[in-house]
């Protein structure tokens, strides 16, 4: 069971890991060292005529400062803290991106559905893995690898058409942005349910899919 103190569902219970003053380099190294997550540096924000823009050069970039900087990002991702430190030393303001399909997959849902599901999961006494909250109002629930293959059929078994729900499982070939990466001026990625020693072992997608699908159905 997770407690409300470990989520940001309560106004007095915000417990995002202390990252104020902590560099992106230190955070990326900590993810690799403490959680054994693969990491790779993404784009970063640059000031152009007083406006924060993505280093990719696209003034209309959909996720400024928070997407891969290279086409071969999958081969660049590393679980080595030493290599991660070296990469961020070259570009200290690069966003922290975490490839899915390796140590975890992620189930991506709208923020409103995510908070509804969190409340339902607490009542069901489910054990959660980490959950991110992005500035574009999405939540990503970390689960065991393999979710991207299983989720469509799990959703069908619950009586939903996968295409009818705003619910996506991110697996091999995809990634999520890790806190405290920023999406331009929209703000930083945060932890809705922070990584703790208690949630080092991730749940299977099958354990979470019912409350998530229900919440997404309500949110349509």
Buried (B, 14 or more C-beta within 10 A) or exposed (E): EBEBEBBBBEEEEBBBBEBEEEEBBEBBBBBBBEBEBBBBBBBBBBEEEEEEBBBBEEEEBEBBBBBBBEEEBBEBBBBBBEBBBEBBEEBEBBBBBBBBBBBBBBBBBBBBBBBBBBBBBBEEEBBBBBBBBBBBEBBBBBBBBBBBBBBBEBBEEBEBEBEEBBBBBBBBEBBBBBBBBBBBEBEBBBBBBBBBEEBEEBBBBBBBBBBBBBBBBEBE
